[in-house]
Amino acid sequence: MAIWVSSDWHCDPDKLKQAVVDWISQGKEGNHRLIGDGDLFDILPWGRKKWEQPASIKQLATLLDGYSFDYVAGNHDPYTIMKKLMAPYSKITVHKRLELEEGGRKYFFTHGHRWAVDWGFLGLRRVAPWIVETMVDITPDLWYRFCRWQGWLASHPTPGASAGKEKERITKLTRIIWAGASDHALKGGCCVVLGHTHTTGRREHGISKQVGFQAYMVDDGNLPDGTYVEITDDARLRFLP
């Protein structure tokens, strides 16, 4: 048994994407612990009214069929909203973030948007993750509109920007997030597993001659592209067959 982690399904209210169905089915067959690491459902920008009776969430519960599932909230699926939507399903546990210990190692699961803003120039780098998570939780619609206005949403290209400028913008956003995750991991003595950037990545450091290298940050990319993370003795990227 291993821990399987995937994120950024970005499913609409109508149905689950096929990659999600395949991943859950295979995870259940292997008796793996399943963790959804945020942005599984696009509550934003669809709006809450579209999610009053979502068929896709009912499909998830039916597919799990009593199998335990850890749901880490993201910026498209804020914690307070998901707690209410998942309340009828006792085997789906919603978290703001999740900390586990596996094989003697500590793991920190978070969607990753908490590091999407680098406020170091204001001396707020330490509290910025808390500020972002609180804003997403309390005023998600306002935060989403603000991020779109600031150009912080990778899913919304800057009007009039060239392909090269867009790539540069996304690379910068990813670099900021990975830097925040890496800093948290190295200071906390854990491995951070995140999503949000839609870009796979793995940073590692040497432990000893016997152990070799171990990951301290792994970005699972996004499941619709077939990428996820498997944790056994270490956290490694995997691909759906």
N, C-alpha and C positions, 0 to 999 in steps of 0.2 A: 504494500500500500504506500502511496506517495501523496503529496499535496499538489493539486493542480490549481493553477491560478490563471484566470483570463480577464480581460477588461474590454471596454469600448465596443460592446455589441451594438449599441445605438439602434436598438429595435424600436419600431413604431408601435402604436397601440393595437394594431391588427394581428400581427403574428411574429414569431421568432424567426431569425435568420437560420438557414440550413446549417451553417457552421456551428451555431449554438446548439442545435439539436444533436449534431454529430458529437460535439465535445462532451456534452452532458451524458449522452448514451455510452460513450466510450469510458468516461470517468466512472460511471456507475458499474460498468462491467468489470473494471479493474479495482473496484472498492476503494477508490481514491477519495480523499477529502477535497471537496470542491469549493473554491473561493472565487466569487465574482468581484473584481477589483474596481468597480465604479463605471459610470456611464453605460450601464447595461440597457437602460430604457431612456428615450429622449423625452422626459417630462418637459424639459426645456429644450427647444423653443416651441414645442407643440402646444403647451399650455395645459393647465390642470383639468379643464373641462373635457379635453380629449381623453383623459385617463380616468373617467368616472367608472367605467366598466370595461377595462382593457382586456381584450381577448388574449394578448400576448403574455400577460402576467398569469392569467389562468392556464394558458398553455404550458408555461414554465412549471407551475405547481403540479399540473397533470403529468408532465414529463418526469419530474422528480419523484412523484408518487410516494411521498413519505421519506425520501432520501434527504439527509441533512445538507443544507446549503448555507454558506456564509456570504452575506451580501454587504460589501463595503461601499458606502455611498460615494457618489462622485459629484461633479458640478452640474451635470445634466439631470441627475437623479438625487436631489438633496435628501439628507438624512430624515428630516421631519416628515417629508412627503412620503418617502419610501416606508417609514415605520407604519404609517396609516394604511398604505396600499398592501403591505405584506402582513398586516395584523391577522387576517383570516388563516394564514398558513404557518402553523406552529413550528415546522421544520426549517423555515427560512428565517435566519437570524440576521437582522440589519445592524451594521456597525458604522460608526463614524470613521474608525480606523481599527485595525486588529493587530494584536501582538501575540505571537506564539513562540514556543520553543520546540524545536525538532532536532533530534540527533545531537543534542548538546549545544545547538546554535539558536540564537534569538533572531526572529524575523519580524519585520514591521511592514504590514500591508496597508497601503493608502493609495488613493487614486492618483495623487500627484499634483493636483491643482493647487494644493496648499503652498507649493513652491513656485507657482507661475508668475509671481510678482517679486522682483528684487528691489526691496526698499532699503538696501544697505546705505544708500546715500542719505537717508533720513535717520539712520541709526536704529531702524526698526526691523533689522534682519531676524532677530531672535523671536519677535512676536508676530512677524508678518504671516507665518502659517496659521496661527490662531485667528488673526484678523480675517484672513481670506475664508477659512472654514466657517467662522461665525457669520460673515456676510452671506455666504452661500446658503447657510442654514436658516437665517432669519429673513433675509430679503433676496431670495434667489432670482426673482424676475428683474429687480433693479440691478443686481450684480451682473446678470447676464447682459443686460443692455449696456451697462457701463463698460464691460470687457469688449463688447462688439464695437463700441464707440472708440475705445482706446486701441483697437487693432490687436487685441490679445487672443482672439479666437482663430485658431488655425483653420477652422472650417469656413471662415468668411474672408476671402481674399481682399486685400486693400484695393479699393477702386482705382483703376488706371495703372496699377503697378505691373511691371514686367515680370515674366516668369523667374528671372534671375533674382529680382528684388524679393519676390514671394518666398523663394527658396531660402534666401538669406534671413528673412524674417522668421520663418519656421525653425531654421537652424539655431537662431539666437534664442527663441523661446525654449527649445529643447535643451540647449546648453544651460540656461538658467535653472530649469527644473532639475536636470541631472546634477547640477552643482549643489543645489539645496538638499537633494536626496542623499548624495554622497557625504555631505557634511554631517547630516543627521546620523548616517550609518557609522561613520568613523568615530564620532563623538559618543554614540550610544552603544558601540560594540555589537552592532547587529547588521543584518542584511535587509535592505529596503527593497521591497517588490512593489512596483508601481505601473501605471499605465499613463493615460492622458495625452501623451505626445504622439501616439500612433506610430512610434518609431522604436524598433527593437534595439536594445543596447545592454551591455554587460560590462561592469567595471569590477576588477578583482585585484587582490593584493596577495603577496607571498606570506604564508604562515610558517612553514618549516620545510626542511628537506623531506620529511616523512609525509606531510600533508600536501605540500605543494601550494598551489594557488586556490583561493576561495573567493567567490563573488561577495561584494558588499553592496552592490546595487544592480538590480536587473529590471529592465523595462520590457514588459511583455508585448509591446506593440499593440495590435488589436486583433481580436479573434476572427472577424470576418475575412482577414487576410490569412488566417490559418495559424497564427502564432499564439503561444501560451507559455507559461512557465511550469516546470515540474521540479518539485523539491524532494530530494531523498537525503543524501549526505551533503548536498549543495544545491543551489538554485541554478537551473539551466533552462535555456530556451528550447522549446520543442515546436514541432510543426504537425498539424493535422495531416494524416495520410490522404 
